[in-house]
């Protein structure tokens, strides 16, 4: 790829999230691996994506699906070797697909050498200064230093033992006890992560996705969380010192040729605070979770689109559009529920779902998001219309969100089930034909019609819709800035992109007439006597091409 094609590729890129454990299994052990991803690059090329984002493939005890990293410079043996990662990065690039790696800077694994050294060291030691070790409160230090609540539910402090076996200090973990938080005021922490960026940029990656990007910095006084914290007042979220860290990261990225991007996972309700991370010398983009969390409602989605574009405009950053990821209930399932919004705290097993309705809406949502200005993220399996696997046995679930809630929260494994590639029974071609090991999570037995093989030859399939949408998007919308809303009936979203492309989405209960057009480019559901059915979307040519 030449310098011209590389310039700001990320502004309207289609980026596909690969969860390596569940994408494809090359060695037959039941767990996906990097050689499996390499073997299925044709699928991604034919789909039409510009880049892949791989969730953590590093050495890890897998207490949190790899987001508990023990060594950032080594590939976990379950996934392969460093040479496999380098081969995938290189081969994908020759096919026109860039690679983005996942970095987890808020915490490391409890098995990380730094934390093991900290546990072996005495209170007040340099080794412990890289983390948040504190004496407990109360008589004998038996009470936790704060009453902060974990992102996974439960407490955020775990007590250690001294060398003589007596109770020791406590250490902070915003997630699970297997993921101790780093102290970002320590120079070693900042230096190490900048070196990790260089390590992967040196190997050709095009960018870095930053996990829990707003949580790194803590108030050193460790106060309790205010009842209603104002902007920047939470002791562990969205601290102002974060911006200096990301300016340092941006300097590292900008020191490499081409466009190496930084993408933040930032869940913040305050839009003004959110876009501060997207100033020209900080992150390139950040995930737009507001849109993902909204219900299937025209007014709500339009409000989210308007707020997102208005917030991004002053800093010149492109918006990102995403319907799901490895943490979120799949769209086919979510959109088939009476409450089609998403919130981590509201996930419950056994929620009634109309999968036919959810599929119709997910198809329409795919065309809506693909038509919006900015970049587009897809999660593996959404292009197949996979539903959430809600029938997993509890004894197979290892997600900390499930374990720490006592099973009240079903966790996230339901969207992490291995992909179905071919055949009419599990494991649906996930591994080699002669593989005997079971997949690390079992697939539903009724996924035969959802395999890649079954959908490739079906022009009505979800895969055919995604392939067509991404092909048209690239031809019609790349480089087209902005959008303009059209007058529309209640429950209908209609807008133009440029001078010849029009998108209409009918979220109402009745068919609606199409606005003026000269050709129908693509529909999520067949038209009814020329009208757009309920829960459907259409892409139109207006014939005003300049």
C-alpha positions in Angstrom: 0.0 0.0 0.0 1.4 3.3 -1.0 1.5 6.5 1.0 -1.5 8.0 -0.7 -3.7 5.0 0.0 -2.5 4.9 3.6 -3.4 8.5 4.4 -6.2 8.7 6.9 -7.5 5.3 5.9 -9.2 5.0 9.3 -11.7 7.8 8.8 -14.1 5.6 6.9 -12.7 2.2 7.3 -14.6 -1.0 7.9 -12.9 -2.8 10.8 -13.8 -6.4 11.7 -13.3 -7.6 15.3 -11.7 -11.0 15.5 -12.0 -12.9 18.8 -9.2 -15.4 18.0 -10.4 -18.1 20.5 -13.7 -18.4 18.5 -12.8 -17.5 14.9 -11.2 -20.6 13.4 -9.2 -23.5 14.7 -6.2 -24.7 12.6 -4.7 -27.3 14.9 -7.9 -29.1 16.0 -7.7 -28.6 19.7 -11.1 -26.9 19.9 -9.7 -23.4 20.4 -9.3 -20.9 17.7 -5.8 -19.7 16.8 -3.8 -17.3 14.7 -3.2 -19.9 12.0 -7.0 -20.4 11.9 -7.4 -16.6 11.2 -4.8 -16.8 8.5 -6.6 -19.7 6.9 -9.9 -17.8 6.7 -8.6 -14.5 5.3 -10.5 -15.1 2.1 -13.7 -14.7 4.0 -12.6 -11.3 5.2 -11.4 -10.2 1.8 -14.7 -11.3 0.2 -16.7 -9.6 3.0 -14.9 -6.3 2.1 -13.2 -5.2 5.4 -10.3 -2.8 5.5 -8.8 -3.9 8.8 -9.1 -6.5 11.6 -9.0 -5.8 15.3 -7.8 -8.8 17.2 -8.7 -9.1 20.9 -5.8 -10.0 23.2 -3.7 -12.8 21.8 -1.0 -12.4 24.5 0.2 -14.9 27.1 -2.5 -15.1 29.7 -4.1 -17.4 32.3 -7.4 -16.5 30.6 -9.2 -15.5 33.8 -10.9 -12.8 31.7 -10.7 -14.1 28.2 -7.2 -12.8 27.7 -7.8 -9.3 29.1 -5.5 -10.4 32.0 -2.2 -10.1 30.2 0.9 -11.8 31.6 3.3 -10.9 28.8 2.6 -8.3 26.1 5.5 -9.5 23.9 4.5 -13.2 23.8 1.6 -15.0 22.1 -0.4 -17.3 24.3 0.5 -20.9 23.2 -3.3 -21.6 22.7 -3.1 -19.1 19.8 0.3 -19.9 18.4 3.6 -18.1 18.4 5.0 -14.6 17.8 6.0 -15.8 14.3 2.4 -16.7 13.7 1.3 -13.2 14.7 3.9 -11.6 12.4 2.9 -13.9 9.5 -0.8 -13.0 10.0 0.0 -9.2 10.1 2.1 -9.5 6.9 -0.2 -11.8 5.0 -3.3 -9.8 5.8 -1.6 -6.6 4.7 -0.8 -8.2 1.3 -4.5 -8.9 1.0 -5.4 -5.2 1.7 -6.3 -5.8 5.4 -4.5 -4.0 8.2 -4.2 -5.3 11.7 -5.1 -3.5 15.0 -4.0 -5.1 18.3 -5.7 -4.8 21.7 -3.8 -3.2 24.6 -5.0 -3.5 28.2 -3.3 -0.7 30.1 -5.4 -0.4 33.2 -4.3 -3.7 34.7 -2.2 -6.8 34.1 -2.6 -10.5 35.1 -1.9 -11.5 38.6 0.6 -13.8 37.0 2.5 -10.9 35.4 6.2 -10.8 36.6 5.7 -7.3 38.0 2.8 -8.4 40.2 4.5 -11.6 41.3 7.5 -9.5 42.3 5.2 -7.1 44.2 3.6 -9.9 46.1 7.1 -11.2 47.1 8.3 -7.8 48.2 7.6 -5.9 51.4 5.1 -3.1 51.9 6.6 0.2 50.7 8.9 -1.5 48.2 9.6 -0.2 44.7 8.0 -3.4 43.3 4.7 -2.6 45.0 4.8 1.1 43.9 3.8 0.0 40.3 0.4 -1.1 41.7 -2.1 0.2 44.3 -1.1 -1.6 47.5 -2.6 -0.1 50.7 -3.1 -1.0 54.3 -6.6 -1.8 55.3 -8.8 0.4 57.5 -10.1 -0.4 61.0 -8.8 -2.6 63.7 -6.0 -4.8 62.3 -6.6 -3.4 58.8 -9.5 -5.8 58.2 -11.6 -3.4 56.2 -10.9 -2.6 52.5 -9.2 0.8 51.8 -12.3 2.0 49.9 -15.8 0.8 49.1 -15.4 1.2 45.4 -17.5 -1.3 43.3 -16.0 -3.5 40.6 -16.8 -3.2 36.9 -17.7 -6.9 37.2 -19.7 -6.5 40.4 -18.4 -7.0 43.9 -15.4 -5.6 45.7 -12.3 -3.9 44.2 -9.8 -4.9 46.9 -8.1 -8.2 47.8 -6.0 -8.8 50.8 -2.5 -10.3 50.5 -0.6 -12.5 52.9 2.8 -11.5 54.4 5.8 -13.8 54.2 5.0 -15.2 57.6 1.4 -16.0 56.6 -0.2 -13.2 58.5 -2.8 -10.9 56.7 -1.0 -8.2 54.7 -1.9 -5.2 52.5 -4.7 -4.9 50.1 -4.4 -4.4 46.4 -6.8 -2.6 44.0 -8.5 -4.2 41.0 -11.4 -2.4 39.2 -12.2 -5.7 37.5 -11.4 -9.2 39.0 -8.8 -10.1 41.6 -6.9 -11.7 38.8 -6.4 -8.3 37.2 -4.5 -5.9 39.6 -4.6 -2.3 38.6 -1.4 -0.5 37.5 -0.3 2.8 39.1 -0.1 5.2 36.1 1.7 7.8 38.2 4.8 5.5 38.2 7.3 6.2 35.4 7.9 2.4 34.8 4.3 1.9 33.9 4.2 4.7 31.3 7.6 3.7 29.9 6.6 0.0 29.6 3.4 0.7 27.7 5.1 3.1 25.2 7.7 0.3 24.6 4.9 -2.2 24.0 3.4 0.1 21.4 6.7 0.3 19.6 7.1 -3.5 19.8 3.9 -4.0 17.8 4.3 -1.0 15.5 7.7 -2.5 14.6 5.9 -5.6 13.6 3.6 -3.8 11.2 0.4 -3.3 13.1 -1.7 -0.4 11.9 -3.2 0.6 15.2 -4.0 -0.1 18.8 -7.4 -0.5 20.5 -7.1 0.7 24.1 -9.2 -1.3 26.6 -11.0 0.6 29.4 -9.2 3.7 28.2 -10.9 6.1 30.6 -10.0 4.1 33.8 -6.2 4.2 34.0 -5.6 7.2 36.3 -6.8 7.2 39.9 -7.0 10.0 42.4 -3.9 9.3 44.6 -5.9 10.1 47.7 -8.2 7.2 46.9 -11.4 9.0 48.2 -14.8 7.3 48.1 -16.9 7.9 44.9 -19.1 10.9 45.4 -22.9 10.3 45.3 -23.1 12.3 42.1 -19.6 12.9 40.7 -19.3 15.9 38.4 -17.1 15.9 35.2 -13.6 14.7 36.1 -14.6 14.2 39.8 -14.8 10.4 39.9 -11.7 9.0 41.6 -11.1 6.3 39.0 -12.9 7.3 35.8 -12.0 10.0 33.2 -9.3 11.7 35.3 -7.7 14.8 33.5 -4.2 13.3 33.8 -5.2 10.7 31.2 -4.8 13.1 28.4 -1.1 13.6 28.9 -0.7 9.8 28.8 -2.4 9.6 25.4 -0.5 12.6 24.0 2.6 10.5 24.8 1.1 7.5 23.0 0.1 9.7 20.0 3.7 10.9 19.7 4.8 7.2 19.5 2.2 6.4 16.9 3.1 9.5 14.8 6.8 8.6 14.9 6.1 5.7 12.5 5.5 6.0 8.8 2.0 5.9 7.5 -1.1 6.2 9.7 -0.8 4.2 12.9 -4.0 4.8 14.8 -5.2 4.8 18.5 -8.8 3.7 19.2 -10.2 4.1 22.7 -12.8 2.0 24.4 -14.5 4.9 26.3 -17.8 4.5 28.0 -18.7 8.0 29.1 -22.2 9.6 29.3 -20.8 13.2 29.1 -20.3 13.8 25.3 -18.1 16.9 25.9 -15.8 14.9 28.2 -15.8 12.0 25.6 -14.6 14.1 22.7 -11.6 15.5 24.7 -9.9 12.2 24.0 -10.2 12.9 20.3 -8.4 16.1 20.1 -5.8 16.2 17.3 -2.9 15.2 19.5 -4.6 12.4 21.3 -6.7 9.4 20.1 -7.7 9.1 16.5 -11.1 7.6 17.2 -13.1 6.1 20.1 -16.0 3.7 20.2 -19.5 5.2 20.1 -21.3 3.1 22.6 -24.2 5.5 23.0 -25.6 4.4 19.6 -25.1 0.7 20.4 -27.0 1.1 23.7 -30.1 2.8 22.2 -33.3 0.8 21.6 -34.8 0.2 18.2 -36.6 3.6 18.1 -36.3 6.2 15.4 -36.3 9.2 17.7 -33.7 7.7 20.0 -31.4 6.6 17.2 -31.7 10.0 15.4 -30.9 11.8 18.7 -27.8 9.6 19.2 -26.6 10.2 15.6 -27.1 13.9 15.9 -25.3 14.2 19.2 -22.4 12.0 18.0 -21.8 13.9 14.8 -22.2 17.3 16.6 -19.7 16.3 19.3 -17.1 15.0 16.8 -17.2 18.0 14.5 -15.3 20.5 16.5 -12.3 18.2 17.0 -12.4 16.9 13.4 -12.5 13.3 14.4 -14.7 10.7 12.6 -17.5 9.0 14.4 -17.5 5.3 14.8 -20.6 3.1 14.5 -20.9 -0.3 16.1 -23.8 -2.7 16.8 -22.0 -5.2 19.0 -18.7 -6.6 20.2 -17.4 -9.4 22.4 -19.0 -7.9 25.5 -22.5 -7.2 24.1 -25.6 -9.2 23.5 -25.8 -9.9 19.8 -28.1 -7.6 17.7 -30.3 -10.5 16.4 -31.2 -11.3 20.0 -31.2 -7.8 21.4 -33.4 -6.3 18.8 -35.9 -9.1 19.2 -36.7 -8.2 22.8 -39.4 -5.9 24.2 -36.5 -3.8 25.6 -34.0 -3.6 22.8 -31.6 -1.2 24.5 -28.4 -2.5 26.0 -26.9 -2.0 29.5 -24.4 -4.2 31.2 -26.3 -4.1 34.5 -29.6 -5.2 32.8 -28.5 -8.5 31.2 -30.7 -11.3 32.5 -31.0 -14.9 31.4 -34.2 -16.2 30.0 -35.4 -12.8 28.5 -38.1 -13.6 25.9 -36.8 -13.0 22.3 -38.4 -13.0 18.9 -35.5 -14.0 16.7 -37.3 -13.4 13.4 -38.1 -9.9 14.5 -34.6 -9.4 15.8 -33.1 -10.6 12.5 -35.3 -8.2 10.4 -34.2 -5.3 12.6 -30.5 -6.4 12.7 -30.5 -6.4 8.8 -32.0 -2.9 8.8 -29.5 -1.8 11.5 -26.7 -3.1 9.4 -27.7 -0.8 6.5 -28.3 2.1 8.8 -24.8 2.0 10.4 -23.0 1.3 7.1 -24.6 4.4 5.6 -23.5 6.8 8.4 -20.4 9.0 8.0 -17.4 7.7 9.8 -15.9 4.3 10.4 -17.8 1.1 10.9 -16.9 -1.8 13.3 -18.3 -5.3 12.8 -18.1 -8.2 15.3 -17.3 -11.6 14.0 -20.5 -13.5 13.4 -22.8 -10.5 13.0 -22.3 -10.8 9.3 -23.9 -14.3 9.6 -26.8 -13.1 11.8 -25.7 -15.3 14.7 -28.0 -15.0 17.8 -26.8 -15.0 21.3 -26.2 -18.6 22.5 -28.4 -18.5 25.6 -28.5 -22.2 26.3 -24.9 -22.7 27.6 -24.7 -24.8 30.7 -23.7 -22.8 33.8 -20.7 -25.1 34.4 -19.2 -24.0 31.1 -19.3 -20.3 32.0 -16.0 -18.8 33.1 -16.8 -15.1 32.6 -16.1 -13.1 35.8 -19.3 -11.2 35.2 -21.2 -14.5 35.6 -19.1 -15.8 38.5 -19.0 -12.6 40.6 -22.8 -12.1 40.2 -23.5 -15.6 41.4 -25.1 -16.4 38.1 -27.5 -13.5 38.1 -25.7 -11.9 35.1 -25.4 -14.5 32.3 -22.0 -13.1 31.4 -20.6 -12.7 27.9 -19.9 -16.2 26.6 -23.1 -16.2 24.7 -21.7 -13.9 22.0 -18.3 -15.7 22.1 -19.3 -19.1 20.7 -17.0 -20.5 17.9 -18.1 -19.5 14.4 -19.9 -22.0 12.2 -18.2 -22.3 8.8 -19.7 -25.4 7.1 -21.6 -28.6 7.5 -24.9 -29.5 9.1 -23.8 -30.3 12.7 -21.4 -29.0 15.3 -18.5 -28.1 15.1 -19.6 -26.7 11.8 -16.1 -26.7 10.2 -14.6 -24.7 13.0 -11.5 -27.0 13.0 -10.0 -29.6 10.7 -12.2 -32.3 9.4 -10.4 -34.9 11.5 -10.5 -32.9 14.7 -11.9 -34.8 17.7 -11.5 -32.2 20.5 -14.7 -30.4 21.4 -14.9 -26.7 20.8 -14.0 -24.7 23.9 -17.7 -23.5 24.0 -20.4 -25.7 22.4 -22.3 -24.3 19.4 -26.1 -24.6 19.1 -27.1 -27.6 17.1 -29.5 -25.6 14.9 -26.9 -23.3 13.3 -26.6 -25.3 10.1 -28.5 -22.6 8.1 -26.2 -19.9 9.5 -22.8 -21.3 8.4 -20.7 -19.4 5.9 -21.1 -22.3 3.5 -24.9 -22.2 3.7 -25.1 -18.4 3.3 -22.6 -17.9 0.4 -25.1 -19.3 -2.1 -28.2 -17.6 -0.7 -28.8 -14.1 -2.0 -31.3 -13.5 0.8 -28.8 -14.3 3.6 -27.3 -12.0 6.1 -23.9 -12.6 4.7 -25.0 -11.6 1.2 -26.5 -8.5 2.6 -23.3 -7.5 4.4 -21.1 -8.3 1.3 -23.3 -6.1 -0.9 -23.5 -3.3 1.7 -19.8 -3.1 2.1 -19.2 -3.2 -1.6 -21.6 -0.4 -2.3 -20.4 1.6 0.7 -16.8 1.5 -0.6 -17.9 2.5 -4.1 -20.4 5.2 -3.1 -19.5 6.6 0.3 -15.8 6.5 0.9 -14.5 10.1 1.1 -18.1 11.5 1.3 -18.3 13.9 4.2 -21.4 14.5 6.3 -25.1 13.7 5.9 -28.4 15.7 5.7 -31.7 14.5 7.1 -34.8 14.4 4.9 -38.4 15.1 6.0 -39.9 11.8 7.0 -42.9 10.3 8.7 -42.9 9.3 12.4 -40.8 6.3 13.0 -38.8 6.7 9.8 -35.2 7.9 9.3 -34.2 9.2 5.9 -31.0 11.0 5.0 -28.7 11.8 2.0 -25.0 11.2 1.8 -23.5 13.3 -0.9 -25.4 14.1 -4.1 -26.6 10.7 -5.2 -27.0 8.3 -2.2 -30.1 8.1 0.0 -30.8 5.8 3.0 -34.3 5.2 4.4 -35.0 3.1 7.5 -38.5 2.3 8.6 -38.8 1.6 12.3 -42.5 2.1 12.3 -45.1 -0.7 12.3 -46.5 -0.1 8.8 -45.0 0.0 5.3 -44.0 3.5 4.1 -43.5 4.8 0.5 -40.0 5.4 -0.6 -38.8 8.9 -1.2 -37.9 10.1 -4.7 -35.2 8.0 -6.3 -33.9 6.7 -9.6 -32.8 3.3 -8.5 -32.9 0.9 -5.5 -29.3 -0.1 -4.7 -30.0 -2.5 -1.8 -32.9 -3.4 0.6 -32.7 -5.3 3.9 -36.2 -6.8 3.2 -38.0 -7.1 -0.1 -40.3 -4.2 -0.9 -44.0 -4.6 -0.7 -45.7 -3.2 -3.8 -42.9 -0.6 -4.0 -43.2 0.3 -0.3 -40.6 -0.2 2.5 -41.9 -2.7 5.0 -41.7 -2.3 8.8 -38.3 -2.8 10.3 -36.5 -2.5 7.0 -34.0 -0.3 5.3 -33.3 0.7 1.7 -30.3 2.3 0.0 -31.4 4.4 -3.0 -29.7 6.3 -5.9 -31.1 9.7 -6.3 -29.7 10.4 -9.8 -28.2 13.8 -8.9 -24.6 12.7 -9.3 -22.4 15.7 -10.1 
